[in-house]
Amino acid sequence: MPEITPETHVIDFRAAEQLLAARDPRGAVKLLDTVIAAHPENTAARLLRARAFFAAAQLRAAELEFSIVLEREPDNAFAHFALARTYERGSRHEQARRHFRLAAALDPQPEYVAAARFDEPNQPNQPDRTD
């Protein structure tokens, strides 16, 4: 068995990026599991794994990872936006709106601002699922 070094984890991280870009989120998660096991504090790896979970429609796992990233980096606009997309995909619209608005406030990119729907009142468009 080959020796695992810090360089191995960098290679795995980069390979996971490529797998996610090639639409293989499950393969990316598999590689990132070992990176995060060795470096649980690595926010970039957690963010990439969250994106992979989202792409694989593993919404609870994606929510957990995005939340961990936001605990460490509460000003990460992308993590707020991605968590909002995760909530939206799970029909949790009010929670999604909150994070869309935080993302837009932190980084007023057009995509974030449009998703935040600042022109609409604070009433939810659709009720959150209760099941």
Disulfide bonds with the S-S distance in Angstrom:
none
